[in-house]
Amino acid sequence: MDQQSTHYTVLARRFRPQTFEEVIGQEHVAGGLRNAIDTGRVAHAYLFTGARGVGKTSMARILAKTLNCPSSDVGQPCHQCEVCTSIAAGQDVDVLEIDGASNRRIDDIRDLRRNVGIKSMRSQYKIYIIDEVHQLTSEAFNALLKTLEEPPENVKFIFCTTEPTALPDTIVSRCQRFDFGLIGNDQIAARLSSIAVTEGVEVSDQAVELVARRAGGSMRDSQSLFDQLLAFGKERIDVEDVHRLLGTAPDELLLAIIEPLVGGQPDRAIGAFETALATGAQQEELLGQLIECCRDLMVQAAGAEDVPVRSVGLAAAKRLSELAGDWGIETAIAAMQVLAETVSRTRWTRQSRALADLALVRIATLEQLDGVVGLLQQLADGTVAAPVADPKPAAQKKRADEPPVEAAVTSRPAEVVDVQDSDQDMEEGQPVEDPTSASPVESDTDTDTDTDTDTDTDTEKVVEPAVAEDVSVPTTPLETGREERIWGEVTGQISDLLREHVERVDRVAISGPNRLDLVFPAEYDFHKRFCERPEVMKRLEQLLQDVTGGVVQVRLILEETETAEATTEAPATEESTVEADPMVEEAQNVFGATVERVVPVNRPASKS
């Protein structure tokens, strides 16, 4: 803190990088820019992309200082002259920093174009740094194109953005692009430890490691969190202080929740979850920690041992790897999906704790999915025989014990019953006995007992379809005169929103083999268009197939409103066309019928 002023400057600003080497984790960008300066190949426009807090704006300022510093040496500014100090403070007249979010209109870009032609005041270059450039409107981008393509010789543009995909390709193609990567946790931790030494505060290594993990690769985020920790005013900061600040659970409590989940103990998992909340952890943060743990379990179960564990510290990472071997990759994926769904749902309900407990119970009761997947793979490969169902129907096994089933069996044709009974008795080595009375079929059955095995096999093939036919659902064939009954059965099986639309059907008609027409009145065009959706048509055809026992094609027709004259007029060509139809000709030949009148299915028949 400045001794001459009570104003406090945050760590992110006081420890901002001032040289290319101080920009941690972006060595590839710093090296490219230094080489461009040394070789005199500095482009007129640069595009810096990457996540927040990784050094994009800092790198832009360092580049501006290096280009305009009168005392720069081997690509390094002096940091002492007025130009360097004013650029570092963001107050230089020749280096203009523009916020793209608040200066996004076309009028702002027009002002920029008018000022581009004005020569720099005291430096070699006039540099425009536009932060969050993706916030500009499309009209503003279009106004900038010509200036960006052919700027004056002393003008440089540096664009910074976190969303490069939001920029027009015409802008990106006119810039040299540098992508800034996320900063490693070890690099962030080392930087924070250095800041702690400079500030004269003792911070434990576990606390620094936790802050680095929490930052997610952003140096600025880590410094903001560290600034909050230092504001506690304590002589020593431990990992408990970090958890209290972030609302997270320590690694021990986190493992206390994960272990019973892996072991299939939902009661212990819920108890450990309650304990973590009681110690100060926030539910949303705790669920996020569990998702990160499931991610680490999935990665470790997949065999990616070189990928660092992000959810817990180094001391607990070994135990997490052991749990990954016990759980398996498929179960870890399923648990991660359950938790992600729970987090999404808890944002819109007041019963968030109930949903969290539900998620824990669901995860703890998950089957060993890896074993299931392995078994399915073996079945697909043919290495394990699939379980063979008993060829004898269940009704046949129970016929001696259950009177209703016996009555149903005896109600079938005597030939089928006796043959089936004889086959069963022969397999059991018992004599054949007729439960009712002797019949001619019985003697035939006795004769069949002396036949060979091939005859028995053929008999079984005859019997099985008969049994299956008894238990099948009765169907109504699609025939003329039954269309209303069929359509009533279909609508009776619909209970959701679709029912409101299909009830608008005025009448149904069979217009051809396996084709049913649904006629909507003219004022119900909306309901007809709703039913024309592919998924609705498929559902209606499936329901018709279940009712009729065959494939039925559905056609939707909107009834046209016509005048009485148009209705009564029946062109002669229409009758001749119908009479030429093969189906009509066959009907005339079979029944000796004649065509009296033609009624199209999309309008009502005339009263005659």
BELZI-V505232 format. One record per helix or strand. SS is the DSSP state (H for helix, E for strand). FROM is the first residue (numbers start at 1). TO is the last residue. Records with the same first field share a line. If there is no record, write none. Layout:
SS = FROM-TO / FROM-TO
//
This chain:
H = 11-14 / 20-22 / 27-39 / 56-68 / 82-88 / 106-116 / 133-135 / 138-149 / 164-166 / 169-172 / 185-199 / 205-215 / 219-230 / 239-246 / 251-263 / 266-278 / 283-301 / 314-327 / 329-346 / 352-364 / 369-381 / 394-398 / 403-410 / 414-428 / 440-448 / 453-471 / 483-492 / 497-502 / 522-531 / 534-548 / 564-568 / 572-579 / 582-591
E = 45-50 / 73-73 / 76-76 / 95-99 / 126-131 / 155-161 / 176-180 / 202-203 / 236-237 / 505-512 / 515-520 / 553-558
//
